[in-house]
Amino acid sequence: MADEKGIIVRFVIGGSANHGDSLDREIDNENRHTNDFLILDGQLEAPEESPKKMKSIFIHAVENWDAVFYAKVNDDVYVNIDIFFVNMPMMM
C-alpha cells in the first residue's frame, strides 16, 4: 500500500506488563516478518493508559514521519482507504 497509494500503516502498541512473555515474543517474531509494529518505549499496554498512549502515538508520528495527514483507528475498525481519500478533501 505504501508504493501504490503512499499510505504507511503501523500497529502501535505499548509494552507488556510481563515484559518478555510469550505474547511479546510472538509480536517480535511477527514484526521481524512484517515490520509494521511500533512498540512505544515506556508505554504500558493497558486500558487506563489509553490517553497517554494516544498522545505518545502522535508525538512519535510527527517527530519521525513526514506526512500530510495522520490518523489513528482502533483494531476493531475497518477503513475503506479508497473512499477515505475521495472524501478527505472535504474534511480539510
PDB file with one MODEL, atoms N, CA, C and O in Angstrom:
MODEL        1
ATOM      1  N   MET A   1       0.815  -1.186   0.000  1.00  0.00           N
ATOM      2  CA  MET A   1       0.000   0.000   0.000  1.00  0.00           C
ATOM      3  C   MET A   1       0.865   1.258   0.000  1.00  0.00           C
ATOM      4  O   MET A   1       0.448   2.292  -0.523  1.00  0.00           O
ATOM      5  N   ALA A   2       2.047   1.184   0.573  1.00  0.00           N
ATOM      6  CA  ALA A   2       2.923   2.358   0.610  1.00  0.00           C
ATOM      7  C   ALA A   2       3.320   2.797  -0.796  1.00  0.00           C
ATOM      8  O   ALA A   2       3.287   3.988  -1.105  1.00  0.00           O
ATOM      9  N   ASP A   3       3.693   1.851  -1.643  1.00  0.00           N
ATOM     10  CA  ASP A   3       4.102   2.199  -3.007  1.00  0.00           C
ATOM     11  C   ASP A   3       2.915   2.596  -3.874  1.00  0.00           C
ATOM     12  O   ASP A   3       3.004   3.531  -4.670  1.00  0.00           O
ATOM     13  N   GLU A   4       1.811   1.886  -3.718  1.00  0.00           N
ATOM     14  CA  GLU A   4       0.644   2.110  -4.574  1.00  0.00           C
ATOM     15  C   GLU A   4      -0.107   3.393  -4.236  1.00  0.00           C
ATOM     16  O   GLU A   4      -0.494   4.144  -5.131  1.00  0.00           O
ATOM     17  N   LYS A   5      -0.314   3.647  -2.932  1.00  0.00           N
ATOM     18  CA  LYS A   5      -1.155   4.775  -2.528  1.00  0.00           C
ATOM     19  C   LYS A   5      -0.427   5.803  -1.671  1.00  0.00           C
ATOM     20  O   LYS A   5      -0.986   6.851  -1.347  1.00  0.00           O
ATOM     21  N   GLY A   6       0.814   5.509  -1.304  1.00  0.00           N
ATOM     22  CA  GLY A   6       1.547   6.431  -0.446  1.00  0.00           C
ATOM     23  C   GLY A   6       1.088   6.393   0.996  1.00  0.00           C
ATOM     24  O   GLY A   6       1.241   7.372   1.727  1.00  0.00           O
ATOM     25  N   ILE A   7       0.525   5.269   1.410  1.00  0.00           N
ATOM     26  CA  ILE A   7      -0.008   5.119   2.764  1.00  0.00           C
ATOM     27  C   ILE A   7       0.852   4.124   3.522  1.00  0.00           C
ATOM     28  O   ILE A   7       1.146   3.032   3.036  1.00  0.00           O
ATOM     29  N   ILE A   8       1.243   4.519   4.708  1.00  0.00           N
ATOM     30  CA  ILE A   8       2.011   3.627   5.569  1.00  0.00           C
ATOM     31  C   ILE A   8       1.166   3.330   6.798  1.00  0.00           C
ATOM     32  O   ILE A   8       0.665   4.243   7.454  1.00  0.00           O
ATOM     33  N   VAL A   9       1.011   2.052   7.104  1.00  0.00           N
ATOM     34  CA  VAL A   9       0.210   1.617   8.243  1.00  0.00           C
ATOM     35  C   VAL A   9       1.137   1.018   9.285  1.00  0.00           C
ATOM     36  O   VAL A   9       2.028   0.232   8.961  1.00  0.00           O
ATOM     37  N   ARG A  10       0.921   1.394  10.538  1.00  0.00           N
ATOM     38  CA  ARG A  10       1.675   0.826  11.647  1.00  0.00           C
ATOM     39  C   ARG A  10       0.706   0.416  12.742  1.00  0.00           C
ATOM     40  O   ARG A  10      -0.255   1.128  13.033  1.00  0.00           O
ATOM     41  N   PHE A  11       0.963  -0.722  13.338  1.00  0.00           N
ATOM     42  CA  PHE A  11       0.228  -1.148  14.517  1.00  0.00           C
ATOM     43  C   PHE A  11       1.038  -0.663  15.709  1.00  0.00           C
ATOM     44  O   PHE A  11       2.169  -1.101  15.918  1.00  0.00           O
ATOM     45  N   VAL A  12       0.461   0.237  16.485  1.00  0.00           N
ATOM     46  CA  VAL A  12       1.188   0.860  17.590  1.00  0.00           C
ATOM     47  C   VAL A  12       0.710   0.242  18.890  1.00  0.00           C
ATOM     48  O   VAL A  12      -0.481   0.244  19.200  1.00  0.00           O
ATOM     49  N   ILE A  13       1.666  -0.288  19.645  1.00  0.00           N
ATOM     50  CA  ILE A  13       1.327  -0.925  20.909  1.00  0.00           C
ATOM     51  C   ILE A  13       2.284  -0.453  21.987  1.00  0.00           C
ATOM     52  O   ILE A  13       3.389   0.015  21.711  1.00  0.00           O
ATOM     53  N   GLY A  14       1.833  -0.590  23.206  1.00  0.00           N
ATOM     54  CA  GLY A  14       2.704  -0.343  24.347  1.00  0.00           C
ATOM     55  C   GLY A  14       3.362  -1.651  24.747  1.00  0.00           C
ATOM     56  O   GLY A  14       3.106  -2.700  24.155  1.00  0.00           O
ATOM     57  N   GLY A  15       4.197  -1.576  25.738  1.00  0.00           N
ATOM     58  CA  GLY A  15       4.871  -2.768  26.216  1.00  0.00           C
ATOM     59  C   GLY A  15       3.971  -3.607  27.106  1.00  0.00           C
ATOM     60  O   GLY A  15       2.977  -3.115  27.639  1.00  0.00           O
ATOM     61  N   SER A  16       4.319  -4.850  27.259  1.00  0.00           N
ATOM     62  CA  SER A  16       3.579  -5.775  28.105  1.00  0.00           C
ATOM     63  C   SER A  16       3.959  -5.569  29.564  1.00  0.00           C
ATOM     64  O   SER A  16       5.102  -5.238  29.879  1.00  0.00           O
ATOM     65  N   ALA A  17       2.991  -5.768  30.447  1.00  0.00           N
ATOM     66  CA  ALA A  17       3.280  -5.722  31.883  1.00  0.00           C
ATOM     67  C   ALA A  17       4.214  -6.866  32.262  1.00  0.00           C
ATOM     68  O   ALA A  17       4.957  -6.770  33.238  1.00  0.00           O
ATOM     69  N   ASN A  18       4.172  -7.943  31.490  1.00  0.00           N
ATOM     70  CA  ASN A  18       5.046  -9.106  31.709  1.00  0.00           C
ATOM     71  C   ASN A  18       6.105  -9.132  30.619  1.00  0.00           C
ATOM     72  O   ASN A  18       6.126 -10.037  29.785  1.00  0.00           O
ATOM     73  N   HIS A  19       6.973  -8.146  30.629  1.00  0.00           N
ATOM     74  CA  HIS A  19       7.979  -7.979  29.576  1.00  0.00           C
ATOM     75  C   HIS A  19       8.719  -9.282  29.298  1.00  0.00           C
ATOM     76  O   HIS A  19       9.227  -9.933  30.211  1.00  0.00           O
ATOM     77  N   GLY A  20       8.770  -9.650  28.023  1.00  0.00           N
ATOM     78  CA  GLY A  20       9.489 -10.851  27.609  1.00  0.00           C
ATOM     79  C   GLY A  20       8.644 -12.111  27.621  1.00  0.00           C
ATOM     80  O   GLY A  20       9.164 -13.199  27.373  1.00  0.00           O
ATOM     81  N   ASP A  21       7.341 -11.989  27.905  1.00  0.00           N
ATOM     82  CA  ASP A  21       6.492 -13.174  27.940  1.00  0.00           C
ATOM     83  C   ASP A  21       6.225 -13.693  26.523  1.00  0.00           C
ATOM     84  O   ASP A  21       6.734 -13.143  25.545  1.00  0.00           O
ATOM     85  N   SER A  22       5.430 -14.746  26.427  1.00  0.00           N
ATOM     86  CA  SER A  22       5.201 -15.376  25.122  1.00  0.00           C
ATOM     87  C   SER A  22       4.515 -14.420  24.142  1.00  0.00           C
ATOM     88  O   SER A  22       4.783 -14.479  22.942  1.00  0.00           O
ATOM     89  N   LEU A  23       3.642 -13.548  24.628  1.00  0.00           N
ATOM     90  CA  LEU A  23       2.988 -12.581  23.741  1.00  0.00           C
ATOM     91  C   LEU A  23       4.009 -11.607  23.158  1.00  0.00           C
ATOM     92  O   LEU A  23       3.965 -11.302  21.967  1.00  0.00           O
ATOM     93  N   ASP A  24       4.923 -11.121  23.985  1.00  0.00           N
ATOM     94  CA  ASP A  24       5.993 -10.245  23.491  1.00  0.00           C
ATOM     95  C   ASP A  24       6.823 -10.949  22.423  1.00  0.00           C
ATOM     96  O   ASP A  24       7.169 -10.352  21.403  1.00  0.00           O
ATOM     97  N   ARG A  25       7.136 -12.204  22.658  1.00  0.00           N
ATOM     98  CA  ARG A  25       7.943 -12.950  21.690  1.00  0.00           C
ATOM     99  C   ARG A  25       7.189 -13.146  20.375  1.00  0.00           C
ATOM    100  O   ARG A  25       7.784 -13.063  19.300  1.00  0.00           O
ATOM    101  N   GLU A  26       5.877 -13.405  20.456  1.00  0.00           N
ATOM    102  CA  GLU A  26       5.074 -13.561  19.240  1.00  0.00           C
ATOM    103  C   GLU A  26       5.031 -12.257  18.441  1.00  0.00           C
ATOM    104  O   GLU A  26       5.142 -12.273  17.216  1.00  0.00           O
ATOM    105  N   ILE A  27       4.871 -11.144  19.129  1.00  0.00           N
ATOM    106  CA  ILE A  27       4.841  -9.844  18.450  1.00  0.00           C
ATOM    107  C   ILE A  27       6.191  -9.554  17.810  1.00  0.00           C
ATOM    108  O   ILE A  27       6.252  -9.111  16.663  1.00  0.00           O
ATOM    109  N   ASP A  28       7.272  -9.801  18.541  1.00  0.00           N
ATOM    110  CA  ASP A  28       8.611  -9.584  17.980  1.00  0.00           C
ATOM    111  C   ASP A  28       8.828 -10.444  16.739  1.00  0.00           C
ATOM    112  O   ASP A  28       9.390  -9.977  15.748  1.00  0.00           O
ATOM    113  N   ASN A  29       8.386 -11.693  16.791  1.00  0.00           N
ATOM    114  CA  ASN A  29       8.540 -12.598  15.653  1.00  0.00           C
ATOM    115  C   ASN A  29       7.731 -12.100  14.448  1.00  0.00           C
ATOM    116  O   ASN A  29       8.238 -12.073  13.327  1.00  0.00           O
ATOM    117  N   GLU A  30       6.481 -11.709  14.680  1.00  0.00           N
ATOM    118  CA  GLU A  30       5.660 -11.193  13.577  1.00  0.00           C
ATOM    119  C   GLU A  30       6.270  -9.924  12.998  1.00  0.00           C
ATOM    120  O   GLU A  30       6.291  -9.743  11.781  1.00  0.00           O
ATOM    121  N   ASN A  31       6.763  -9.047  13.863  1.00  0.00           N
ATOM    122  CA  ASN A  31       7.329  -7.782  13.398  1.00  0.00           C
ATOM    123  C   ASN A  31       8.597  -7.993  12.570  1.00  0.00           C
ATOM    124  O   ASN A  31       8.885  -7.207  11.667  1.00  0.00           O
ATOM    125  N   ARG A  32       9.344  -9.037  12.869  1.00  0.00           N
ATOM    126  CA  ARG A  32      10.526  -9.339  12.047  1.00  0.00           C
ATOM    127  C   ARG A  32      10.112  -9.643  10.606  1.00  0.00           C
ATOM    128  O   ARG A  32      10.855  -9.351   9.669  1.00  0.00           O
ATOM    129  N   HIS A  33       8.937 -10.226  10.433  1.00  0.00           N
ATOM    130  CA  HIS A  33       8.451 -10.581   9.091  1.00  0.00           C
ATOM    131  C   HIS A  33       7.725  -9.433   8.398  1.00  0.00           C
ATOM    132  O   HIS A  33       7.842  -9.271   7.184  1.00  0.00           O
ATOM    133  N   THR A  34       6.980  -8.639   9.155  1.00  0.00           N
ATOM    134  CA  THR A  34       6.117  -7.626   8.547  1.00  0.00           C
ATOM    135  C   THR A  34       6.639  -6.201   8.690  1.00  0.00           C
ATOM    136  O   THR A  34       6.332  -5.339   7.867  1.00  0.00           O
ATOM    137  N   ASN A  35       7.416  -5.957   9.718  1.00  0.00           N
ATOM    138  CA  ASN A  35       7.955  -4.625  10.015  1.00  0.00           C
ATOM    139  C   ASN A  35       6.851  -3.554  10.045  1.00  0.00           C
ATOM    140  O   ASN A  35       7.032  -2.448   9.535  1.00  0.00           O
ATOM    141  N   ASP A  36       5.704  -3.904  10.654  1.00  0.00           N
ATOM    142  CA  ASP A  36       4.607  -2.939  10.717  1.00  0.00           C
ATOM    143  C   ASP A  36       4.138  -2.643  12.144  1.00  0.00           C
ATOM    144  O   ASP A  36       3.042  -2.121  12.347  1.00  0.00           O
ATOM    145  N   PHE A  37       4.964  -2.974  13.119  1.00  0.00           N
ATOM    146  CA  PHE A  37       4.655  -2.648  14.505  1.00  0.00           C
ATOM    147  C   PHE A  37       5.535  -1.502  14.976  1.00  0.00           C
ATOM    148  O   PHE A  37       6.698  -1.392  14.588  1.00  0.00           O
ATOM    149  N   LEU A  38       4.972  -0.665  15.806  1.00  0.00           N
ATOM    150  CA  LEU A  38       5.729   0.329  16.551  1.00  0.00           C
ATOM    151  C   LEU A  38       5.426   0.064  18.011  1.00  0.00           C
ATOM    152  O   LEU A  38       4.277   0.174  18.438  1.00  0.00           O
ATOM    153  N   ILE A  39       6.437  -0.282  18.776  1.00  0.00           N
ATOM    154  CA  ILE A  39       6.267  -0.527  20.206  1.00  0.00           C
ATOM    155  C   ILE A  39       6.793   0.697  20.937  1.00  0.00           C
ATOM    156  O   ILE A  39       7.982   1.008  20.885  1.00  0.00           O
ATOM    157  N   LEU A  40       5.891   1.382  21.617  1.00  0.00           N
ATOM    158  CA  LEU A  40       6.249   2.621  22.307  1.00  0.00           C
ATOM    159  C   LEU A  40       7.021   2.310  23.582  1.00  0.00           C
ATOM    160  O   LEU A  40       6.510   1.637  24.477  1.00  0.00           O
ATOM    161  N   ASP A  41       8.241   2.797  23.657  1.00  0.00           N
ATOM    162  CA  ASP A  41       9.055   2.607  24.856  1.00  0.00           C
ATOM    163  C   ASP A  41       8.418   3.326  26.034  1.00  0.00           C
ATOM    164  O   ASP A  41       7.956   4.460  25.904  1.00  0.00           O
ATOM    165  N   GLY A  42       8.395   2.673  27.167  1.00  0.00           N
ATOM    166  CA  GLY A  42       7.886   3.299  28.378  1.00  0.00           C
ATOM    167  C   GLY A  42       6.378   3.418  28.429  1.00  0.00           C
ATOM    168  O   GLY A  42       5.836   4.059  29.330  1.00  0.00           O
ATOM    169  N   GLN A  43       5.697   2.814  27.479  1.00  0.00           N
ATOM    170  CA  GLN A  43       4.231   2.893  27.438  1.00  0.00           C
ATOM    171  C   GLN A  43       3.651   1.516  27.707  1.00  0.00           C
ATOM    172  O   GLN A  43       3.839   0.595  26.912  1.00  0.00           O
ATOM    173  N   LEU A  44       2.949   1.369  28.819  1.00  0.00           N
ATOM    174  CA  LEU A  44       2.325   0.103  29.172  1.00  0.00           C
ATOM    175  C   LEU A  44       1.029  -0.062  28.381  1.00  0.00           C
ATOM    176  O   LEU A  44       0.250   0.883  28.253  1.00  0.00           O
ATOM    177  N   GLU A  45       0.806  -1.243  27.859  1.00  0.00           N
ATOM    178  CA  GLU A  45      -0.427  -1.531  27.115  1.00  0.00           C
ATOM    179  C   GLU A  45      -1.503  -1.919  28.124  1.00  0.00           C
ATOM    180  O   GLU A  45      -1.578  -3.067  28.561  1.00  0.00           O
ATOM    181  N   ALA A  46      -2.340  -0.938  28.489  1.00  0.00           N
ATOM    182  CA  ALA A  46      -3.418  -1.148  29.454  1.00  0.00           C
ATOM    183  C   ALA A  46      -4.521  -0.134  29.176  1.00  0.00           C
ATOM    184  O   ALA A  46      -4.236   0.984  28.746  1.00  0.00           O
ATOM    185  N   PRO A  47      -5.785  -0.511  29.418  1.00  0.00           N
ATOM    186  CA  PRO A  47      -6.899   0.411  29.117  1.00  0.00           C
ATOM    187  C   PRO A  47      -6.760   1.778  29.782  1.00  0.00           C
ATOM    188  O   PRO A  47      -7.072   2.797  29.166  1.00  0.00           O
ATOM    189  N   GLU A  48      -6.304   1.811  31.009  1.00  0.00           N
ATOM    190  CA  GLU A  48      -6.179   3.095  31.713  1.00  0.00           C
ATOM    191  C   GLU A  48      -5.056   3.970  31.156  1.00  0.00           C
ATOM    192  O   GLU A  48      -4.949   5.144  31.513  1.00  0.00           O
ATOM    193  N   GLU A  49      -4.229   3.412  30.296  1.00  0.00           N
ATOM    194  CA  GLU A  49      -3.121   4.150  29.685  1.00  0.00           C
ATOM    195  C   GLU A  49      -3.482   4.722  28.309  1.00  0.00           C
ATOM    196  O   GLU A  49      -2.639   5.342  27.662  1.00  0.00           O
ATOM    197  N   SER A  50      -4.720   4.521  27.860  1.00  0.00           N
ATOM    198  CA  SER A  50      -5.117   4.937  26.507  1.00  0.00           C
ATOM    199  C   SER A  50      -4.865   6.411  26.195  1.00  0.00           C
ATOM    200  O   SER A  50      -4.328   6.708  25.128  1.00  0.00           O
ATOM    201  N   PRO A  51      -5.227   7.354  27.080  1.00  0.00           N
ATOM    202  CA  PRO A  51      -4.960   8.767  26.744  1.00  0.00           C
ATOM    203  C   PRO A  51      -3.468   9.065  26.574  1.00  0.00           C
ATOM    204  O   PRO A  51      -3.070   9.792  25.665  1.00  0.00           O
ATOM    205  N   LYS A  52      -2.658   8.497  27.456  1.00  0.00           N
ATOM    206  CA  LYS A  52      -1.206   8.700  27.363  1.00  0.00           C
ATOM    207  C   LYS A  52      -0.664   8.059  26.077  1.00  0.00           C
ATOM    208  O   LYS A  52       0.205   8.624  25.412  1.00  0.00           O
ATOM    209  N   LYS A  53      -1.182   6.882  25.738  1.00  0.00           N
ATOM    210  CA  LYS A  53      -0.742   6.190  24.524  1.00  0.00           C
ATOM    211  C   LYS A  53      -1.086   7.013  23.284  1.00  0.00           C
ATOM    212  O   LYS A  53      -0.263   7.151  22.379  1.00  0.00           O
ATOM    213  N   MET A  54      -2.302   7.559  23.245  1.00  0.00           N
ATOM    214  CA  MET A  54      -2.720   8.373  22.097  1.00  0.00           C
ATOM    215  C   MET A  54      -1.771   9.553  21.918  1.00  0.00           C
ATOM    216  O   MET A  54      -1.332   9.834  20.803  1.00  0.00           O
ATOM    217  N   LYS A  55      -1.456  10.233  22.995  1.00  0.00           N
ATOM    218  CA  LYS A  55      -0.535  11.372  22.923  1.00  0.00           C
ATOM    219  C   LYS A  55       0.837  10.910  22.432  1.00  0.00           C
ATOM    220  O   LYS A  55       1.446  11.565  21.586  1.00  0.00           O
ATOM    221  N   SER A  56       1.319   9.793  22.956  1.00  0.00           N
ATOM    222  CA  SER A  56       2.627   9.261  22.557  1.00  0.00           C
ATOM    223  C   SER A  56       2.666   8.891  21.079  1.00  0.00           C
ATOM    224  O   SER A  56       3.675   9.100  20.406  1.00  0.00           O
ATOM    225  N   ILE A  57       1.564   8.340  20.578  1.00  0.00           N
ATOM    226  CA  ILE A  57       1.488   7.958  19.160  1.00  0.00           C
ATOM    227  C   ILE A  57       1.693   9.178  18.269  1.00  0.00           C
ATOM    228  O   ILE A  57       2.511   9.151  17.350  1.00  0.00           O
ATOM    229  N   PHE A  58       0.950  10.243  18.543  1.00  0.00           N
ATOM    230  CA  PHE A  58       1.031  11.420  17.677  1.00  0.00           C
ATOM    231  C   PHE A  58       2.351  12.165  17.838  1.00  0.00           C
ATOM    232  O   PHE A  58       2.866  12.718  16.866  1.00  0.00           O
ATOM    233  N   ILE A  59       2.904  12.189  19.038  1.00  0.00           N
ATOM    234  CA  ILE A  59       4.231  12.794  19.221  1.00  0.00           C
ATOM    235  C   ILE A  59       5.250  12.037  18.379  1.00  0.00           C
ATOM    236  O   ILE A  59       6.038  12.646  17.655  1.00  0.00           O
ATOM    237  N   HIS A  60       5.236  10.710  18.475  1.00  0.00           N
ATOM    238  CA  HIS A  60       6.177   9.897  17.700  1.00  0.00           C
ATOM    239  C   HIS A  60       5.966  10.109  16.198  1.00  0.00           C
ATOM    240  O   HIS A  60       6.932  10.265  15.450  1.00  0.00           O
ATOM    241  N   ALA A  61       4.719  10.116  15.765  1.00  0.00           N
ATOM    242  CA  ALA A  61       4.425  10.265  14.333  1.00  0.00           C
ATOM    243  C   ALA A  61       4.959  11.581  13.793  1.00  0.00           C
ATOM    244  O   ALA A  61       5.629  11.603  12.761  1.00  0.00           O
ATOM    245  N   VAL A  62       4.674  12.663  14.471  1.00  0.00           N
ATOM    246  CA  VAL A  62       5.101  13.983  13.990  1.00  0.00           C
ATOM    247  C   VAL A  62       6.624  14.110  14.006  1.00  0.00           C
ATOM    248  O   VAL A  62       7.209  14.717  13.109  1.00  0.00           O
ATOM    249  N   GLU A  63       7.260  13.539  15.024  1.00  0.00           N
ATOM    250  CA  GLU A  63       8.720  13.639  15.128  1.00  0.00           C
ATOM    251  C   GLU A  63       9.456  12.741  14.139  1.00  0.00           C
ATOM    252  O   GLU A  63      10.602  13.022  13.791  1.00  0.00           O
ATOM    253  N   ASN A  64       8.813  11.659  13.677  1.00  0.00           N
ATOM    254  CA  ASN A  64       9.534  10.663  12.883  1.00  0.00           C
ATOM    255  C   ASN A  64       9.053  10.469  11.453  1.00  0.00           C
ATOM    256  O   ASN A  64       9.802   9.957  10.620  1.00  0.00           O
ATOM    257  N   TRP A  65       7.830  10.862  11.151  1.00  0.00           N
ATOM    258  CA  TRP A  65       7.281  10.599   9.827  1.00  0.00           C
ATOM    259  C   TRP A  65       6.802  11.892   9.195  1.00  0.00           C
ATOM    260  O   TRP A  65       5.963  12.595   9.759  1.00  0.00           O
ATOM    261  N   ASP A  66       7.331  12.202   8.034  1.00  0.00           N
ATOM    262  CA  ASP A  66       6.917  13.385   7.299  1.00  0.00           C
ATOM    263  C   ASP A  66       5.649  13.037   6.528  1.00  0.00           C
ATOM    264  O   ASP A  66       5.696  12.317   5.531  1.00  0.00           O
ATOM    265  N   ALA A  67       4.527  13.551   6.994  1.00  0.00           N
ATOM    266  CA  ALA A  67       3.252  13.222   6.356  1.00  0.00           C
ATOM    267  C   ALA A  67       2.357  14.449   6.314  1.00  0.00           C
ATOM    268  O   ALA A  67       2.522  15.390   7.090  1.00  0.00           O
ATOM    269  N   VAL A  68       1.427  14.417   5.408  1.00  0.00           N
ATOM    270  CA  VAL A  68       0.426  15.474   5.305  1.00  0.00           C
ATOM    271  C   VAL A  68      -0.709  15.194   6.279  1.00  0.00           C
ATOM    272  O   VAL A  68      -1.316  16.121   6.813  1.00  0.00           O
ATOM    273  N   PHE A  69      -0.993  13.924   6.509  1.00  0.00           N
ATOM    274  CA  PHE A  69      -2.153  13.531   7.293  1.00  0.00           C
ATOM    275  C   PHE A  69      -1.784  12.348   8.175  1.00  0.00           C
ATOM    276  O   PHE A  69      -1.133  11.410   7.713  1.00  0.00           O
ATOM    277  N   TYR A  70      -2.193  12.381   9.439  1.00  0.00           N
ATOM    278  CA  TYR A  70      -2.015  11.267  10.373  1.00  0.00           C
ATOM    279  C   TYR A  70      -3.395  10.850  10.859  1.00  0.00           C
ATOM    280  O   TYR A  70      -4.261  11.699  11.071  1.00  0.00           O
ATOM    281  N   ALA A  71      -3.603   9.571  11.034  1.00  0.00           N
ATOM    282  CA  ALA A  71      -4.881   9.079  11.552  1.00  0.00           C
ATOM    283  C   ALA A  71      -4.619   7.948  12.525  1.00  0.00           C
ATOM    284  O   ALA A  71      -3.618   7.238  12.429  1.00  0.00           O
ATOM    285  N   LYS A  72      -5.531   7.797  13.455  1.00  0.00           N
ATOM    286  CA  LYS A  72      -5.459   6.698  14.412  1.00  0.00           C
ATOM    287  C   LYS A  72      -6.815   6.016  14.439  1.00  0.00           C
ATOM    288  O   LYS A  72      -7.843   6.674  14.597  1.00  0.00           O
ATOM    289  N   VAL A  73      -6.819   4.721  14.286  1.00  0.00           N
ATOM    290  CA  VAL A  73      -8.051   3.945  14.413  1.00  0.00           C
ATOM    291  C   VAL A  73      -7.773   2.761  15.331  1.00  0.00           C
ATOM    292  O   VAL A  73      -6.632   2.322  15.471  1.00  0.00           O
ATOM    293  N   ASN A  74      -8.816   2.257  15.944  1.00  0.00           N
ATOM    294  CA  ASN A  74      -8.675   1.087  16.805  1.00  0.00           C
ATOM    295  C   ASN A  74      -8.633  -0.179  15.970  1.00  0.00           C
ATOM    296  O   ASN A  74      -8.975  -0.172  14.787  1.00  0.00           O
ATOM    297  N   ASP A  75      -8.212  -1.261  16.596  1.00  0.00           N
ATOM    298  CA  ASP A  75      -8.028  -2.514  15.866  1.00  0.00           C
ATOM    299  C   ASP A  75      -9.340  -3.171  15.443  1.00  0.00           C
ATOM    300  O   ASP A  75      -9.320  -4.140  14.683  1.00  0.00           O
ATOM    301  N   ASP A  76     -10.470  -2.670  15.915  1.00  0.00           N
ATOM    302  CA  ASP A  76     -11.747  -3.247  15.515  1.00  0.00           C
ATOM    303  C   ASP A  76     -12.486  -2.365  14.501  1.00  0.00           C
ATOM    304  O   ASP A  76     -13.698  -2.488  14.328  1.00  0.00           O
ATOM    305  N   VAL A  77     -11.745  -1.481  13.837  1.00  0.00           N
ATOM    306  CA  VAL A  77     -12.325  -0.552  12.871  1.00  0.00           C
ATOM    307  C   VAL A  77     -11.787  -0.883  11.479  1.00  0.00           C
ATOM    308  O   VAL A  77     -10.591  -1.112  11.300  1.00  0.00           O
ATOM    309  N   TYR A  78     -12.685  -0.905  10.506  1.00  0.00           N
ATOM    310  CA  TYR A  78     -12.287  -1.117   9.116  1.00  0.00           C
ATOM    311  C   TYR A  78     -12.325   0.228   8.401  1.00  0.00           C
ATOM    312  O   TYR A  78     -13.335   0.932   8.452  1.00  0.00           O
ATOM    313  N   VAL A  79     -11.250   0.582   7.746  1.00  0.00           N
ATOM    314  CA  VAL A  79     -11.187   1.830   6.991  1.00  0.00           C
ATOM    315  C   VAL A  79     -11.122   1.493   5.506  1.00  0.00           C
ATOM    316  O   VAL A  79     -10.216   0.786   5.064  1.00  0.00           O
ATOM    317  N   ASN A  80     -12.074   1.994   4.745  1.00  0.00           N
ATOM    318  CA  ASN A  80     -12.050   1.840   3.297  1.00  0.00           C
ATOM    319  C   ASN A  80     -11.162   2.964   2.764  1.00  0.00           C
ATOM    320  O   ASN A  80     -11.607   4.105   2.632  1.00  0.00           O
ATOM    321  N   ILE A  81      -9.917   2.639   2.462  1.00  0.00           N
ATOM    322  CA  ILE A  81      -8.916   3.636   2.078  1.00  0.00           C
ATOM    323  C   ILE A  81      -9.350   4.433   0.848  1.00  0.00           C
ATOM    324  O   ILE A  81      -9.188   5.653   0.816  1.00  0.00           O
ATOM    325  N   ASP A  82      -9.893   3.764  -0.153  1.00  0.00           N
ATOM    326  CA  ASP A  82     -10.287   4.469  -1.378  1.00  0.00           C
ATOM    327  C   ASP A  82     -11.358   5.523  -1.102  1.00  0.00           C
ATOM    328  O   ASP A  82     -11.250   6.657  -1.570  1.00  0.00           O
ATOM    329  N   ILE A  83     -12.380   5.157  -0.352  1.00  0.00           N
ATOM    330  CA  ILE A  83     -13.445   6.117  -0.035  1.00  0.00           C
ATOM    331  C   ILE A  83     -12.922   7.211   0.883  1.00  0.00           C
ATOM    332  O   ILE A  83     -13.302   8.375   0.748  1.00  0.00           O
ATOM    333  N   PHE A  84     -12.060   6.843   1.807  1.00  0.00           N
ATOM    334  CA  PHE A  84     -11.482   7.828   2.719  1.00  0.00           C
ATOM    335  C   PHE A  84     -10.782   8.941   1.938  1.00  0.00           C
ATOM    336  O   PHE A  84     -10.967  10.120   2.240  1.00  0.00           O
ATOM    337  N   PHE A  85      -9.987   8.574   0.945  1.00  0.00           N
ATOM    338  CA  PHE A  85      -9.241   9.584   0.195  1.00  0.00           C
ATOM    339  C   PHE A  85     -10.106  10.367  -0.786  1.00  0.00           C
ATOM    340  O   PHE A  85      -9.761  11.492  -1.147  1.00  0.00           O
ATOM    341  N   VAL A  86     -11.215   9.794  -1.219  1.00  0.00           N
ATOM    342  CA  VAL A  86     -12.155  10.563  -2.037  1.00  0.00           C
ATOM    343  C   VAL A  86     -12.783  11.667  -1.185  1.00  0.00           C
ATOM    344  O   VAL A  86     -12.975  12.788  -1.655  1.00  0.00           O
ATOM    345  N   ASN A  87     -13.100  11.343   0.072  1.00  0.00           N
ATOM    346  CA  ASN A  87     -13.771  12.288   0.965  1.00  0.00           C
ATOM    347  C   ASN A  87     -12.821  13.193   1.739  1.00  0.00           C
ATOM    348  O   ASN A  87     -13.263  14.192   2.308  1.00  0.00           O
ATOM    349  N   MET A  88     -11.547  12.881   1.779  1.00  0.00           N
ATOM    350  CA  MET A  88     -10.599  13.644   2.588  1.00  0.00           C
ATOM    351  C   MET A  88     -10.558  15.136   2.251  1.00  0.00           C
ATOM    352  O   MET A  88     -10.494  15.945   3.177  1.00  0.00           O
ATOM    353  N   PRO A  89     -10.590  15.546   0.986  1.00  0.00           N
ATOM    354  CA  PRO A  89     -10.565  16.997   0.718  1.00  0.00           C
ATOM    355  C   PRO A  89     -11.709  17.752   1.393  1.00  0.00           C
ATOM    356  O   PRO A  89     -11.550  18.919   1.752  1.00  0.00           O
ATOM    357  N   MET A  90     -12.845  17.106   1.568  1.00  0.00           N
ATOM    358  CA  MET A  90     -13.972  17.753   2.239  1.00  0.00           C
ATOM    359  C   MET A  90     -13.737  17.887   3.741  1.00  0.00           C
ATOM    360  O   MET A  90     -14.348  18.736   4.389  1.00  0.00           O
ATOM    361  N   MET A  91     -12.854  17.053   4.300  1.00  0.00           N
ATOM    362  CA  MET A  91     -12.579  17.088   5.735  1.00  0.00           C
ATOM    363  C   MET A  91     -11.518  18.118   6.090  1.00  0.00           C
ATOM    364  O   MET A  91     -11.351  18.457   7.262  1.00  0.00           O
ATOM    365  N   MET A  92     -10.810  18.612   5.105  1.00  0.00           N
ATOM    366  CA  MET A  92      -9.700  19.519   5.395  1.00  0.00           C
ATOM    367  C   MET A  92     -10.102  20.967   5.259  1.00  0.00           C
ATOM    368  O   MET A  92      -9.280  21.858   5.470  1.00  0.00           O
TER     369      MET A  92
ENDMDL
END
